[in-house]
Amino acid sequence: MSPIYIILVLVATVLADDPWPSWPTPYPMYQGLAADGTIFPNPPNTSTPFFVPYNGSWSAPTRSFPLPAVGPASDARKALNKSITLRVGVSVYGSVCTPDLDFYSPPDCDVLTETRTATLLAQEEINANPLILPDAKLEVVFLDNDFPDLTIRSTVTGFTVANPPLSLMLGSSLDSDTMVTAAYTSAFSFPQIGVRSDSPVFTAYHDNYKYFWRPSSGGQRYVNMALIAQSFNWKQVGIIGGQDQYSTTAAQQLSDACHEMGITVISQLAFKWSVSKRDPTACYCLNCNTMNPDWNAINMTTCKRELSSGFAQLKGTDLRVFYVLMGGEYLIDPLLLYFTASEFGLVGEDYVWITNLPVNNYPDRYMVTNFGKDYLPKLRGLLVPDDAPTMNDETNPTEALQHLLGIWPSFVAQNLERVQTSGSIGDFNVPSLRIRDYYDIMYYFANAVDLILNSQNLTMNDWYSEKLYKQLTIDVWNSTGYISTTGQYILTENGDRVIPSFVYQMDGINWDTSPAIAAIVENTLKFEGHSGATWFGSRLTVPPDHPILHLQQVSVHDGLGATFTALYTAAIAVCTASLVTIVVLRKDKRMTKRSPVFIVNILLGLICVLATIYPNVFGTTPQTCAIERWTQGIGFAVVMGNVAAKAYRIWRIFDNAKMKTVSIPNSELMRFSGIIMLIEIILLGIWTGVDFPVVLMEQSGTKYRFVCGARNETVSTVLTAIVYACNALLLFGNAFLAWKTRNVATDYGEAKHIAYTVYNVVVICLIVVPQAYLSTSTSATLAFAVRFSLSLVAIVIAWALLVGSHLYMIFVPPSGDHLNMNISSIGRAPFNSLTNTTVTSLADASTVKYLVGDFSFRDDSKFFSVWKSCQLHIIGASRCSLMIRYLSQNKTPVHNVIELADVMAVERSKAEEDELDTFTIQTKSSRLTFQAKDVKEASSWVVILKALVESKTPGSSAAASAT
C-alpha cells in the first residue's frame, strides 16, 4: 500500500499552498515592522517618521500588522480617465438647524459646515489625484430633510447612467437626516457609515433614539472588545466600571462575550463615584471646572481615595488584563483609573489595560495639571478600541491634522458659499478631529474601491454592472494599535455596512493616528489593512512590498478543499450504495452466512468518518469543531467495535485446543459492539459538555489560520487523553485479535481481511495523529492534505476488505457462470456420476462408474482467490492422485495433479452453525475449497477422499502440475 500513500500525498501536496514564506525585504523607506506592530523608519533625514516609539519596550504578545499595496490599476482603468461618476451621499441638515438633534454638534451647528467642507475637500483632492480612482470622478451628494421623499429615493437608487446609484451613505450618527436616509438606503443594501457613535448608552437613556441607525450594535461592540483578549490568548481578565446603567449593561455584555470565548472574568469591580453639582471636593463635579465651564471636573485626591480599596482587591487577584468600561451620565476619564492603578503596581510591561472610551476628554492643559506633562508617555500599555480619537485637544492638534492645517483656511475661504448653511456660524480656520473623520472616510472609501477593482482586474463599469457596491464592507483601524475593535478580520453583523472604529496604542509623545483600511468582497477577506496618510500622493508612501498576513485555511472554495470534498462525497455515495445493496440482499444465502448486520454497521461507521471532511472545509466555528469531534469519534467506534466483534467470534471458535463447537449468536456480538459505542458516546458527551470547543488563531510568519481550541487547556488535555486512550485501546485490542486469528482460513470469518484492515489503520493512525494534532508548525494545507489523504486510503482499504470482498463473492457466483465457460471444452463430456448416488464408504464408490465431478473451486492460500469452474477427477491405477481440470483466464486448458499422499486433511466447510455444500482439501502447499451442486454430493466426495487419503502411505512429493 505504500505506493498509494506516496501518490496521494504527492497529489495533495501539489494542490496545497506553498510553504510559509519568509518576510520580504522591507520598503526602502522603512527598516521593518516590529513584532508588536510598530513601524520603524529609516534613520533621520532619510524619510518622514511614520511612528516615533517611546524609549523602552512593552512585552505585548507577538502580532504583525501588514501594509498591503493598493495598486497598480489596470490599463483598462487608466484608459477611462476618470470618466465615470462615483457618487457618495452625505447626510446634512436643511435650511433650519436644530442643535439638540445632533449629539456631537456644538450649539452653533458648525458641524454641518465642517461636514460639507471636509467631504468637498476630500472630493476635490481625490479627483485631482491620478493614483486614486483613475477611472472615476467622485461626486458628493448632500441629502437633507428639505428634500421630498421621492427626491431622496431617486437620488439614492439612481435612474440613469448620468445619475448612478449611491455607493456609500455618510452621516453623523443620531441626527434626524441620518435616520431618514438610513431608512431609505437600508432597503437598497449598500454601505452606510455613521460617524462618532457606537454606544448602547443611547438606547438605555434615550428611548426616542431607539430607531436611529448606528454602525454596529452595542452587543457586537463588546464582542469585538473580547476578541482582543481572545486574539492574544489571554484567558483571565478583570472588568472595571461604574454603577450607572451604561457601565452595568456594558460589563454584562462584555462578560457574556468573554464567557462565549472561553475567557474567565476573575474580578468585576463597579465603583460608585461621589458626585456633586458644585462641590469641587467630590470625586466628580458637574459644572465646577473653573478653567472652562463647559468641562466637568474631577478631584484627584477624592477619586483616588475611593479607588484605593478596589485596586487593592485587584492587586490580590494576580490579573494582568483589565477592561475599563465607562459612560452614561458620569464620565470618569480612564486615565484616572490607569494612573491610580500605577500606584498599586498594576501598570507595566506585564499588564494590559483596555478601555472603551477616549483616554482624555479634557484639554491638554487640564490633563497636564492633573497628570503631569509626561502623561502621554506614562500611558504605555493602554489600548483604546473606540470609534472616537484619543486626542480631542483642538488647541494643540495631533499630527493627524497637520495636513489639513495647511490647506483648510484657504479652501474654506474659496468655497464659503458651497459649504455654509443658513444655520451655521463660526470660525472654521482651525480643523478638528471631527473634520478629519469625515475627510478620512472619503479616502477610506476611495481606497476600498481601488483595492477591490485592482485585485480582481475590474473597472468602474464592473462596479455598477456587477453591483459591487452592495458587497463592500470597510473597517477602519489604527496601523500601530495592536488590534482593532473588530480585529484584523471583518466581523460586522451585516456585510453591507461600513463600520468605523479606531484603536490607539498610547505609546509616547508622538503616535500615528492615521487609520488603516480593510475591505471584504462577497464575504471573502481580500486585504488586511492599508496604512499611511490619506492626502494627495499618499500611494507613494505606502510600502508595496511590506508583508501581508494571509489566511491559510482550506475550504470548499479552493482547489485542495474542493478536491477532497469531491473525493469524500464520492466515497460516501459508494458506501451508501453498498449499504443499500446489502440490505436488499440480506436474505440471500450467500449474504446470510456473512453476517450482514455487522457489514451494515461498518458502512454506517465509514460514512460517519467520511463526513468529517465537511466541518473542515465549511469554516472553523465552535459548532463545526464539535461536529468534527463527534463524527470522527462515533465513526471510529462503530467501525472498530464491529470489526472487534467479528474478530472476537473467530478467535473464540478457533482458539481452543480441542476444537469444540462454539456458538456465538449475533445478538451477543451486537451487545459487545453496542457497549463500545455507548462508552464512546459518554466520553464525547462529557468532553463536549465540560469543554465545548472555541476557535483560536494560529499565526506563523505571514500566514494565519483558525483552529479548534479549548476553553480550559488543562481540562481539555485530560479529556482528550482519555478519549484517545480508549480509542487506542480499542484499536490495539483489534490488532491483538487479528494477530491471534492470522492463520484462520479466509472462508472462516474473513480473518485475513480483518487483520489487514486493522494493521492498515494502526499504521495510518501512527502517522496522522501526531502530524495533525501534535504539530503546530506544519502548514495548514499540508496538514490537511496529509491527514485526509491517508484517512481516505485507510477508509478505501477498509471498505475493500470488509465490504467489497463480500460484494465481489456475491456478484461473482461460485458456479463460474459469469466466465461463460463450457466444461466440455476441457476435453471430455460432463459427468454427474455422484449426483444421484449417496456414498457413505469407500466400498460404495465401486458402484460409481466414474469418479469425476463438476465443481467450482478456489485457492484460499492466496489473498484474493477467484472462483473457477472445474472437473475433479480421481486418477491412477490405485486411485492415488487427483486431477483438477479448468480453463485459465485466456481460455487455455489447465491440468493440476495432486498426489493423495500429500493431502493433509479433507473436511467439510462450516460457517457459524450452517453446513455448506463445500469441502476443503488441505495440502502442504495450498488450501483448495470446492463447491458442489448440493450438500449430498459434497458429503459423498468427502467420504471418498478421506478414505483414499487414509489408505495411502505418505509420500515425499508435494504436487505436480502440467499444462
FENMODA-V450355 format. One record per pair of residues at least 12 apart in sequence whose ideal C-beta (glycine too) atoms are under 7 Angstrom apart, sorted by the first residue. I is the first residue (numbers start at 0). GAP is how many residues later the second one is. Records with the same first field share a line. If there is no record, write none. Layout:
I=GAP / GAP
This chain:
0=759 / 792 / 796
3=789
4=785 / 788
7=781 / 785
8=776 / 777 / 780
11=548 / 773 / 774 / 777
12=769 / 772
14=544 / 545 / 548 / 770
15=544 / 763 / 765 / 766 / 769
16=535 / 762 / 764
18=760
19=680 / 681 / 682 / 683 / 759
20=680 / 681
21=679
22=524 / 678 / 679
23=521 / 523
24=520
25=517 / 520
26=516 / 517 / 518 / 519
28=12 / 13 / 18 / 514
29=12 / 513
32=31 / 32 / 513 / 514
34=27 / 28 / 29
35=24 / 27 / 446
36=26 / 27 / 28 / 443 / 445
37=13 / 15 / 442
38=12 / 441
49=462
50=429 / 460 / 461
51=456 / 458
52=454 / 455
53=323 / 326 / 453 / 454
55=324
57=291 / 322 / 323
58=290 / 291
59=422
60=171
62=419 / 420
63=483 / 485
64=414 / 464
65=462 / 463 / 480 / 481 / 482 / 483
66=462 / 464 / 475 / 476 / 479
67=459 / 460 / 461 / 462 / 480
68=473 / 475
69=377 / 380 / 381 / 384 / 460 / 469 / 472
70=383 / 468
71=382
72=61 / 377 / 381
73=383
75=383
76=57 / 58 / 376 / 382
77=56
79=55 / 379 / 380
81=45 / 51 / 52 / 53 / 54 / 55
82=52
83=51 / 52 / 376 / 377
84=52 / 54 / 79
85=47 / 50 / 51 / 52 / 53 / 81 / 363 / 374
86=52 / 54 / 77 / 79 / 80
87=50 / 52 / 53 / 78 / 79 / 80 / 82 / 354 / 357
88=52 / 54 / 67 / 77 / 79 / 80 / 81 / 92
89=25 / 29 / 50 / 51 / 52 / 80 / 81
90=52 / 79 / 80 / 84 / 86 / 87 / 90
91=20 / 23 / 24 / 50 / 52 / 85
92=19 / 51 / 84 / 328 / 330
93=50 / 51 / 52
94=51 / 327
95=327
96=12 / 15 / 324 / 326 / 327
100=74 / 75
101=70 / 72 / 73
102=71 / 94
103=68 / 92
107=316 / 317 / 318
108=314 / 315
109=314 / 316 / 318
110=61 / 323
111=309 / 312
112=306 / 307 / 308 / 311 / 315
113=314 / 320 / 321
114=57 / 323
115=26 / 303
116=294 / 295 / 302 / 311
117=317 / 320 / 321
118=21 / 319 / 323
119=20 / 295 / 298 / 299
120=290 / 318
121=317 / 320 / 321
122=15 / 17 / 319
124=410 / 411
125=12 / 316 / 320
128=407
130=408
131=314 / 318
132=313 / 316 / 317
134=324 / 325
135=324
137=308
140=14 / 25
142=12 / 34 / 38
143=33
144=31 / 32 / 35
151=29 / 32
152=31
155=28 / 29 / 32
156=31
163=300
165=24
166=23 / 302
167=23 / 25 / 277 / 330
168=12 / 16 / 23
169=23 / 271
170=23
171=23 / 24
172=21 / 22 / 23 / 24 / 39 / 41
173=23 / 28 / 35 / 38
177=16 / 35
178=32 / 33 / 34
181=31
188=281 / 307
189=279 / 280 / 306
190=278 / 281 / 283 / 305 / 306 / 307
191=21 / 305 / 306
192=22 / 248 / 305 / 307
193=19 / 20 / 21
194=242 / 243 / 305
195=191 / 192 / 238 / 241
196=17 / 190
197=16 / 17 / 18 / 23 / 189 / 303
198=19 / 128
199=18 / 49 / 50
200=45 / 126 / 127
202=15
203=41 / 42 / 45
214=172 / 282 / 284 / 285
215=276 / 277 / 283
216=276
217=35
218=34
219=273
220=264
221=28 / 31 / 32 / 35
222=34
223=261 / 262 / 263 / 267
224=29 / 98 / 129 / 131 / 160 / 260
225=28 / 31 / 32 / 35 / 37
226=260 / 264
227=126 / 155 / 157 / 255
228=29 / 34 / 92
229=31 / 33
230=252 / 256 / 466
232=463
233=29 / 87
234=28 / 29
235=28 / 30 / 83
236=21 / 26 / 28 / 82 / 84 / 85 / 86
237=28 / 29 / 76 / 79 / 81 / 84
238=12 / 15 / 16 / 26 / 29 / 84 / 86
239=29 / 82 / 83 / 84 / 97
240=29 / 84 / 85
241=28 / 29 / 31 / 84 / 86 / 88 / 90
242=27 / 28 / 29
243=84 / 85 / 86
244=83
245=81 / 82
246=23 / 78 / 79 / 80 / 81
249=75 / 77 / 106
250=17 / 74
253=69 / 71
254=13
260=433
261=432 / 449
265=51 / 53
266=46 / 47 / 50 / 52
268=41 / 45
270=35 / 36 / 39
272=33 / 57 / 59
273=28 / 32
274=55
279=17 / 19
280=18 / 21
281=17 / 20
282=15 / 16 / 19 / 20 / 23
283=12 / 14 / 46 / 48
284=12 / 14
290=75
294=67 / 71
297=34 / 35 / 38
299=70
302=33
303=36
306=30 / 33
310=29 / 30 / 33 / 35
311=32
313=32
314=29 / 30 / 31
319=30 / 31 / 32
320=31
321=31
322=31
323=13 / 29 / 31
324=31
325=31
326=30
330=30
332=27 / 28 / 29
333=21 / 23 / 25
334=24 / 25 / 36 / 40
337=15 / 41 / 44
338=32
346=34
350=30
351=29 / 31
352=28 / 29 / 30
353=29 / 31
354=27 / 29
355=29 / 30
356=29
357=26 / 28 / 30 / 31 / 32 / 34
358=20 / 23 / 25 / 31 / 147
359=30 / 31 / 32
360=31
362=30 / 32
363=29 / 32
375=130 / 132 / 133
376=131 / 132
378=127
379=126 / 127
381=124
382=98 / 99 / 120 / 122
383=119 / 120 / 122
384=99 / 100 / 116 / 118
385=116
386=113 / 114 / 115
388=44 / 113 / 124
389=114 / 116
390=42
391=41
393=36 / 38
397=115
398=111 / 114
399=33 / 36 / 113 / 114
400=30 / 32 / 35
402=130 / 132
403=27 / 31 / 32 / 35
404=26
407=23
408=20
411=16
439=75 / 94
440=59
442=91
443=30 / 32 / 73
444=29
446=70 / 83
447=24 / 26 / 69 / 71
448=14
450=68 / 75 / 76
451=16 / 20 / 67 / 69 / 74
454=71
467=53
469=26
470=50 / 51
471=47
472=17 / 19 / 22 / 24 / 25 / 46 / 47
473=24 / 43 / 45
474=15 / 24 / 26 / 43
475=24 / 25 / 26 / 39 / 41
476=24 / 25 / 26 / 38 / 39 / 52
477=24 / 25 / 26 / 34 / 35 / 37 / 38
478=33 / 35 / 37 / 50 / 52
479=25 / 31 / 32
480=22 / 23 / 24
481=23
482=20
483=17 / 19
484=16 / 18
485=13 / 15
487=40 / 61
488=36
489=28 / 30 / 35
494=25 / 28
501=13
513=18 / 19 / 20
515=13 / 14 / 15
516=12 / 13
524=26
527=20 / 21
529=12
546=155
547=154
548=153 / 155
549=152 / 153
550=153 / 154
551=151 / 152 / 153 / 227 / 228 / 229
552=67 / 152 / 153 / 227
553=62 / 63 / 226 / 227 / 230
554=62
555=61 / 62
559=221 / 224 / 225
560=56
563=49 / 224
564=48 / 52
566=225
567=42 / 45 / 224
570=39 / 221 / 224
571=35 / 38
574=28 / 31 / 32 / 35 / 224
575=31
577=25 / 225 / 229
578=21 / 24
580=226
581=14 / 17 / 18
582=17
584=225
587=222
589=219 / 220
590=219
592=318 / 319 / 321
593=212
594=51 / 71
596=69
597=44 / 47 / 48
598=203 / 204 / 207
600=37 / 41 / 72
601=37 / 40 / 41 / 200 / 201
602=200
603=34
604=30 / 33 / 34
605=29 / 33 / 189 / 192 / 193
607=23 / 26 / 27 / 30
608=22 / 23 / 26 / 27 / 30 / 186
609=185
610=20
611=16 / 19 / 20
612=175
614=12 / 13
615=12 / 168
619=75 / 86 / 87 / 88
620=74
621=70 / 71 / 72 / 73
624=68 / 83
625=62 / 66 / 67
628=55 / 59
629=54
632=47 / 51 / 90
633=46
635=91
636=39 / 40 / 43
637=39
638=159
639=90 / 91 / 94
640=32 / 35 / 36
641=31
642=91 / 111 / 114 / 115 / 159
643=29 / 32 / 86 / 89 / 90 / 93
644=24 / 27 / 28
645=103 / 108
646=87 / 90 / 91 / 94 / 107
647=24 / 89
648=15 / 20 / 100
649=91 / 94 / 98 / 99 / 101
650=86 / 89 / 90
651=12
653=87 / 90 / 94
654=85
662=250
675=54
678=47
682=39 / 40 / 43
683=39
685=33
686=32 / 36
689=25 / 29
690=19 / 20 / 21 / 24 / 25 / 28
691=19
692=15 / 16 / 17
693=15 / 16 / 17
694=13 / 14
695=13
697=78
699=77
704=75
730=30 / 31 / 34
733=24
734=23 / 24 / 27
737=16 / 17 / 20 / 21
741=13
744=115 / 182
745=114
746=113 / 162 / 182
747=163
749=55
751=111
752=48 / 49 / 52
755=45
756=40 / 41 / 44 / 45
759=34 / 37
760=33
763=26 / 29 / 30
766=23
767=19 / 22 / 23
770=12 / 15 / 16
771=15
811=55
813=42 / 53 / 117
814=41 / 54
815=40 / 51 / 52 / 53
818=50
820=48 / 66
822=31 / 46 / 48
824=62
825=45 / 59 / 61 / 67
826=66
829=24
830=19 / 21 / 22
832=15 / 16 / 17 / 18 / 19
833=14 / 19 / 103 / 106 / 107
834=98 / 102
836=103
837=98 / 102
838=101 / 104 / 105
839=103
840=102 / 106
841=102 / 105
844=99
850=23 / 93
851=19 / 21
852=18 / 19 / 79 / 84 / 88
853=17
854=15 / 17 / 75 / 76 / 77
855=12 / 13 / 14 / 75
856=13 / 27 / 71 / 72 / 73
857=71
858=67 / 69
859=67 / 69
860=65 / 66
867=18
868=17
869=14 / 15 / 16
870=14
871=12 / 58
872=12
878=69
879=19 / 20 / 72
880=16 / 17 / 18 / 19
881=16 / 18
882=12 / 14
883=12
893=69
894=67 / 68
895=65
896=63 / 64 / 65
897=25 / 61
898=56 / 58 / 60
899=48 / 49 / 52
900=51 / 52 / 53 / 54
901=21 / 22 / 53 / 55 / 56 / 57
902=18 / 20 / 46
903=18 / 19 / 20
904=17
905=13 / 15 / 36 / 39 / 40 / 43
906=12 / 13
907=30 / 34
908=20
914=20
916=14 / 15 / 17 / 18 / 21
917=12 / 13 / 20
918=19 / 22 / 23
920=24
922=36
923=34
924=33 / 34
